[in-house]
Amino acid sequence: MSSIRSAEETYRKWSSPILLELKEREHQLAPSDREALHNILLERRLINSGNPHGSDRRRSEPGT
């Protein structure tokens, strides 16, 4: 495994719980911080945003 891939996995392993903890406390954040957190959670797919526009484009196989 490349060092970049390893670092990325370590980052995700450590940051996901931290982001989910922030989600629980988002009522304490400033509006701009809340919006930034929401955008990160959507990007990381840590919250379910639904998919109203068809199948998920990130899936490797269509129709799964």
N, C-alpha and C positions, 0 to 999 in steps of 0.2 A: 504494500500500500504506500502510495506516495505521502510525503510529509504534509503536503497541502491537504490531501484527503483526510489524513489522520487529524490534522488541526481542525478541519471543518467538522468532523464527527465529534471531537471533544467540545467544540464550541456549542454545537446543537445539544449535546448531552447536558451541558451545564446551563445553557441559556433557557431552554424550554421550561424547566420548573420555575425559574426566576420570572419569566414572562407570565406564566400562569398565576403566580403569586401577585404580580402587579395587576393582573386582570381582576382578581378578587378585591383589590384595594383601589380600583380605578376611580371610585367616588371621591378619593382624597387628592386626585391629581388635578392640575390645571387643565382647562379645556383643550389647549393645544397639545399638552402631553397625553391626554386621553385619546385624542385623535391619532397621534403618532403611534401609541400603543395598539390601537385598533388596527391601523394599517399594517403594523408588523405582524400581529396575530393572524390577519387575513393572509398575508404573504406566506407566513410559515405554516398556514393551514392548521393552526392550533384551536381555531374556533370554527364552527360549522356555519358557513354563510349561505349554504344552498347553492344551487347552480341552475338558475332559471333559463339559461340560454343554451340548453343542449348538453351533450355529454362532456365530461371533464376532459379538457385538452391535454392535461398533464399525464393522463393514463397512457401506458405503453401500448396497450392493445385496445383498438376500438371495440365498443360494445361490451366491455367488462365493467 
